[in-house]
Amino acid sequence: MVKKGICTHERIFYGMITVSEKGQIALPVEIRRDLNIDTGDRFLVVKRRDNGGIVLLRQNIMDNIIEKIQDDDNFLNKINKGGK
């Protein structure tokens, strides 16, 4: 239950997590609530370029990106030219 009077809209720190022996993590309940993350939701795991951590992206976001790539005949040309 979310406490009344506490604004979580601007929140960026949700606590600490620990990696289990199996390599599993549990997301804090507050971030699951704020981002509407449910059991069975799937995420793409991306390593940060600076090796500072990881980024989790919802599968449906990646599906949308892939659809845009498929629909844009010039996508690879744009990437090879640095987006110009």
Distance bins in CASP14 RR format, pairs under 12 A and 6 or more apart:
PFRMAT RR
TARGET T0000
AUTHOR 0000-0000-0000
RMODE 2
METHOD distances of the structure
MODEL  1
1 29 0 0 0 0 0 1 0 0 0 0 0
1 30 0 0 0 0 0 1 0 0 0 0 0
1 33 0 0 0 0 1 0 0 0 0 0 0
2 8 1 0 0 1 0 0 0 0 0 0 0
2 9 0 0 0 0 0 1 0 0 0 0 0
2 11 0 0 0 0 0 1 0 0 0 0 0
2 29 0 0 0 0 0 1 0 0 0 0 0
2 30 0 0 0 0 1 0 0 0 0 0 0
2 32 0 0 0 0 0 1 0 0 0 0 0
2 33 1 0 0 1 0 0 0 0 0 0 0
2 34 0 0 0 0 1 0 0 0 0 0 0
3 30 0 0 0 0 0 1 0 0 0 0 0
3 33 0 0 0 0 0 1 0 0 0 0 0
6 30 0 0 0 0 1 0 0 0 0 0 0
6 33 0 0 0 0 0 1 0 0 0 0 0
6 34 0 0 0 0 0 1 0 0 0 0 0
7 34 0 0 0 0 0 1 0 0 0 0 0
8 14 0 0 0 0 1 0 0 0 0 0 0
8 28 0 0 0 0 0 1 0 0 0 0 0
8 29 0 0 0 0 0 1 0 0 0 0 0
8 30 1 0 0 1 0 0 0 0 0 0 0
8 31 0 0 0 0 1 0 0 0 0 0 0
8 32 0 0 0 0 0 1 0 0 0 0 0
8 33 0 0 0 0 1 0 0 0 0 0 0
8 34 1 0 1 0 0 0 0 0 0 0 0
8 35 0 0 0 0 0 1 0 0 0 0 0
9 34 0 0 0 0 1 0 0 0 0 0 0
9 35 0 0 0 0 0 1 0 0 0 0 0
10 34 0 0 0 0 0 1 0 0 0 0 0
11 28 0 0 0 0 0 1 0 0 0 0 0
11 30 1 0 0 1 0 0 0 0 0 0 0
11 31 0 0 0 0 1 0 0 0 0 0 0
11 33 0 0 0 0 0 1 0 0 0 0 0
11 34 1 0 0 1 0 0 0 0 0 0 0
11 35 0 0 0 0 0 1 0 0 0 0 0
12 30 0 0 0 0 0 1 0 0 0 0 0
12 31 0 0 0 0 1 0 0 0 0 0 0
12 34 0 0 0 0 0 1 0 0 0 0 0
13 28 0 0 0 0 1 0 0 0 0 0 0
13 30 0 0 0 0 0 1 0 0 0 0 0
13 31 0 0 0 0 1 0 0 0 0 0 0
13 34 0 0 0 0 0 1 0 0 0 0 0
14 26 0 0 0 0 0 1 0 0 0 0 0
14 27 1 0 0 1 0 0 0 0 0 0 0
14 28 1 0 1 0 0 0 0 0 0 0 0
14 29 0 0 0 0 1 0 0 0 0 0 0
14 30 1 0 1 0 0 0 0 0 0 0 0
14 31 1 0 1 0 0 0 0 0 0 0 0
14 32 0 0 0 0 1 0 0 0 0 0 0
14 33 0 0 0 0 0 1 0 0 0 0 0
14 34 0 0 0 0 1 0 0 0 0 0 0
14 35 0 0 0 0 1 0 0 0 0 0 0
14 37 0 0 0 0 0 1 0 0 0 0 0
15 25 0 0 0 0 0 1 0 0 0 0 0
15 26 0 0 0 0 0 1 0 0 0 0 0
15 27 0 0 0 0 0 1 0 0 0 0 0
15 28 1 0 1 0 0 0 0 0 0 0 0
15 29 0 0 0 0 0 1 0 0 0 0 0
15 30 0 0 0 0 1 0 0 0 0 0 0
15 31 0 0 0 0 1 0 0 0 0 0 0
16 25 0 0 0 0 0 1 0 0 0 0 0
16 26 0 0 0 0 0 1 0 0 0 0 0
16 27 0 0 0 0 0 1 0 0 0 0 0
16 28 0 0 0 0 1 0 0 0 0 0 0
16 31 0 0 0 0 0 1 0 0 0 0 0
17 23 0 0 0 0 0 1 0 0 0 0 0
17 24 0 0 0 0 1 0 0 0 0 0 0
17 25 1 0 1 0 0 0 0 0 0 0 0
17 26 1 0 0 1 0 0 0 0 0 0 0
17 27 1 0 0 1 0 0 0 0 0 0 0
17 28 1 0 0 1 0 0 0 0 0 0 0
17 29 0 0 0 0 0 1 0 0 0 0 0
17 31 0 0 0 0 1 0 0 0 0 0 0
17 32 0 0 0 0 0 1 0 0 0 0 0
17 53 0 0 0 0 0 1 0 0 0 0 0
17 54 0 0 0 0 0 1 0 0 0 0 0
17 56 0 0 0 0 0 1 0 0 0 0 0
18 24 0 0 0 0 1 0 0 0 0 0 0
18 25 1 0 0 1 0 0 0 0 0 0 0
18 26 0 0 0 0 1 0 0 0 0 0 0
18 27 0 0 0 0 0 1 0 0 0 0 0
18 28 0 0 0 0 0 1 0 0 0 0 0
19 25 1 0 1 0 0 0 0 0 0 0 0
19 26 0 0 0 0 1 0 0 0 0 0 0
19 53 0 0 0 0 0 1 0 0 0 0 0
19 54 0 0 0 0 0 1 0 0 0 0 0
20 26 0 0 0 0 1 0 0 0 0 0 0
23 45 0 0 0 0 0 1 0 0 0 0 0
25 31 0 0 0 0 0 1 0 0 0 0 0
25 43 0 0 0 0 0 1 0 0 0 0 0
25 45 0 0 0 0 0 1 0 0 0 0 0
25 54 0 0 0 0 1 0 0 0 0 0 0
25 56 0 0 0 0 1 0 0 0 0 0 0
26 32 0 0 0 0 1 0 0 0 0 0 0
26 37 0 0 0 0 0 1 0 0 0 0 0
26 39 0 0 0 0 0 1 0 0 0 0 0
27 33 0 0 0 0 0 1 0 0 0 0 0
27 34 0 0 0 0 0 1 0 0 0 0 0
27 35 0 0 0 0 1 0 0 0 0 0 0
27 37 1 0 0 1 0 0 0 0 0 0 0
27 38 0 0 0 0 0 1 0 0 0 0 0
27 39 0 0 0 0 0 1 0 0 0 0 0
27 41 0 0 0 0 1 0 0 0 0 0 0
27 43 0 0 0 0 1 0 0 0 0 0 0
27 56 0 0 0 0 1 0 0 0 0 0 0
28 34 0 0 0 0 1 0 0 0 0 0 0
28 35 0 0 0 0 0 1 0 0 0 0 0
28 37 0 0 0 0 0 1 0 0 0 0 0
29 35 0 0 0 0 0 1 0 0 0 0 0
29 37 0 0 0 0 1 0 0 0 0 0 0
30 37 0 0 0 0 0 1 0 0 0 0 0
31 37 1 0 0 1 0 0 0 0 0 0 0
31 56 0 0 0 0 0 1 0 0 0 0 0
32 38 1 0 0 1 0 0 0 0 0 0 0
32 39 0 0 0 0 1 0 0 0 0 0 0
32 40 0 0 0 0 0 1 0 0 0 0 0
32 41 0 0 0 0 1 0 0 0 0 0 0
32 43 0 0 0 0 0 1 0 0 0 0 0
32 56 0 0 0 0 0 1 0 0 0 0 0
35 41 0 0 0 0 1 0 0 0 0 0 0
35 43 0 0 0 0 0 1 0 0 0 0 0
35 56 0 0 0 0 1 0 0 0 0 0 0
35 57 0 0 0 0 0 1 0 0 0 0 0
35 58 0 0 0 0 1 0 0 0 0 0 0
35 61 0 0 0 0 0 1 0 0 0 0 0
36 58 0 0 0 0 1 0 0 0 0 0 0
36 60 0 0 0 0 0 1 0 0 0 0 0
37 43 0 0 0 0 1 0 0 0 0 0 0
37 56 0 0 0 0 1 0 0 0 0 0 0
37 58 0 0 0 0 1 0 0 0 0 0 0
37 59 0 0 0 0 0 1 0 0 0 0 0
38 58 0 0 0 0 0 1 0 0 0 0 0
40 58 0 0 0 0 0 1 0 0 0 0 0
40 59 0 0 0 0 0 1 0 0 0 0 0
41 56 0 0 0 0 1 0 0 0 0 0 0
41 57 0 0 0 0 0 1 0 0 0 0 0
41 58 1 0 0 1 0 0 0 0 0 0 0
41 59 1 0 0 1 0 0 0 0 0 0 0
41 60 0 0 0 0 1 0 0 0 0 0 0
41 61 0 0 0 0 0 1 0 0 0 0 0
42 56 0 0 0 0 1 0 0 0 0 0 0
42 57 0 0 0 0 1 0 0 0 0 0 0
42 58 1 0 0 1 0 0 0 0 0 0 0
42 59 1 0 1 0 0 0 0 0 0 0 0
42 60 0 0 0 0 1 0 0 0 0 0 0
42 61 0 0 0 0 0 1 0 0 0 0 0
42 62 0 0 0 0 1 0 0 0 0 0 0
42 63 0 0 0 0 0 1 0 0 0 0 0
43 54 0 0 0 0 1 0 0 0 0 0 0
43 55 0 0 0 0 1 0 0 0 0 0 0
43 56 1 0 1 0 0 0 0 0 0 0 0
43 57 1 0 0 1 0 0 0 0 0 0 0
43 58 1 0 1 0 0 0 0 0 0 0 0
43 59 1 0 0 1 0 0 0 0 0 0 0
43 60 0 0 0 0 0 1 0 0 0 0 0
43 61 0 0 0 0 1 0 0 0 0 0 0
43 62 0 0 0 0 1 0 0 0 0 0 0
44 54 0 0 0 0 0 1 0 0 0 0 0
44 55 0 0 0 0 1 0 0 0 0 0 0
44 56 1 0 0 1 0 0 0 0 0 0 0
44 57 1 0 1 0 0 0 0 0 0 0 0
44 58 1 0 0 1 0 0 0 0 0 0 0
44 59 1 0 0 1 0 0 0 0 0 0 0
44 60 0 0 0 0 0 1 0 0 0 0 0
44 61 0 0 0 0 1 0 0 0 0 0 0
44 62 1 0 1 0 0 0 0 0 0 0 0
44 63 0 0 0 0 1 0 0 0 0 0 0
44 64 0 0 0 0 0 1 0 0 0 0 0
44 65 0 0 0 0 1 0 0 0 0 0 0
44 66 0 0 0 0 0 1 0 0 0 0 0
45 53 0 0 0 0 0 1 0 0 0 0 0
45 54 1 0 1 0 0 0 0 0 0 0 0
45 55 1 0 0 1 0 0 0 0 0 0 0
45 56 1 0 0 1 0 0 0 0 0 0 0
45 57 0 0 0 0 1 0 0 0 0 0 0
45 58 0 0 0 0 0 1 0 0 0 0 0
45 59 0 0 0 0 0 1 0 0 0 0 0
45 62 0 0 0 0 0 1 0 0 0 0 0
46 52 0 0 0 0 0 1 0 0 0 0 0
46 53 0 0 0 0 1 0 0 0 0 0 0
46 54 1 0 0 1 0 0 0 0 0 0 0
46 55 1 0 1 0 0 0 0 0 0 0 0
46 56 1 0 0 1 0 0 0 0 0 0 0
46 57 1 0 0 1 0 0 0 0 0 0 0
46 58 0 0 0 0 0 1 0 0 0 0 0
46 61 0 0 0 0 0 1 0 0 0 0 0
46 62 0 0 0 0 1 0 0 0 0 0 0
46 65 0 0 0 0 0 1 0 0 0 0 0
47 53 1 0 0 1 0 0 0 0 0 0 0
47 54 1 0 1 0 0 0 0 0 0 0 0
47 55 0 0 0 0 1 0 0 0 0 0 0
47 56 0 0 0 0 0 1 0 0 0 0 0
48 54 1 0 0 1 0 0 0 0 0 0 0
48 55 1 0 0 1 0 0 0 0 0 0 0
48 56 0 0 0 0 0 1 0 0 0 0 0
49 55 0 0 0 0 0 1 0 0 0 0 0
55 61 0 0 0 0 0 1 0 0 0 0 0
55 62 0 0 0 0 0 1 0 0 0 0 0
56 62 0 0 0 0 0 1 0 0 0 0 0
57 63 0 0 0 0 0 1 0 0 0 0 0
57 64 0 0 0 0 0 1 0 0 0 0 0
57 65 0 0 0 0 1 0 0 0 0 0 0
57 66 0 0 0 0 0 1 0 0 0 0 0
58 64 0 0 0 0 1 0 0 0 0 0 0
58 65 0 0 0 0 0 1 0 0 0 0 0
59 65 0 0 0 0 0 1 0 0 0 0 0
59 66 0 0 0 0 0 1 0 0 0 0 0
60 66 0 0 0 0 0 1 0 0 0 0 0
60 67 0 0 0 0 0 1 0 0 0 0 0
61 67 0 0 0 0 0 1 0 0 0 0 0
61 68 0 0 0 0 0 1 0 0 0 0 0
62 68 0 0 0 0 0 1 0 0 0 0 0
62 69 0 0 0 0 0 1 0 0 0 0 0
63 69 0 0 0 0 0 1 0 0 0 0 0
63 70 0 0 0 0 0 1 0 0 0 0 0
64 70 0 0 0 0 0 1 0 0 0 0 0
64 71 0 0 0 0 0 1 0 0 0 0 0
65 71 0 0 0 0 0 1 0 0 0 0 0
65 72 0 0 0 0 0 1 0 0 0 0 0
65 75 0 0 0 0 0 1 0 0 0 0 0
66 72 0 0 0 0 0 1 0 0 0 0 0
66 75 0 0 0 0 0 1 0 0 0 0 0
67 75 0 0 0 0 0 1 0 0 0 0 0
68 74 0 0 0 0 0 1 0 0 0 0 0
68 75 1 0 0 1 0 0 0 0 0 0 0
68 78 0 0 0 0 0 1 0 0 0 0 0
69 75 1 0 1 0 0 0 0 0 0 0 0
69 76 0 0 0 0 1 0 0 0 0 0 0
69 77 0 0 0 0 0 1 0 0 0 0 0
69 78 0 0 0 0 0 1 0 0 0 0 0
69 79 0 0 0 0 1 0 0 0 0 0 0
70 76 0 0 0 0 0 1 0 0 0 0 0
72 78 1 0 0 1 0 0 0 0 0 0 0
72 79 0 0 0 0 0 1 0 0 0 0 0
72 83 0 0 0 0 0 1 0 0 0 0 0
74 80 0 0 0 0 0 1 0 0 0 0 0
74 81 0 0 0 0 1 0 0 0 0 0 0
74 83 0 0 0 0 0 1 0 0 0 0 0
74 84 0 0 0 0 0 1 0 0 0 0 0
75 81 0 0 0 0 0 1 0 0 0 0 0
75 82 0 0 0 0 0 1 0 0 0 0 0
75 83 0 0 0 0 1 0 0 0 0 0 0
76 82 0 0 0 0 0 1 0 0 0 0 0
76 83 0 0 0 0 0 1 0 0 0 0 0
77 83 0 0 0 0 1 0 0 0 0 0 0
77 84 0 0 0 0 1 0 0 0 0 0 0
78 84 1 0 0 1 0 0 0 0 0 0 0
END
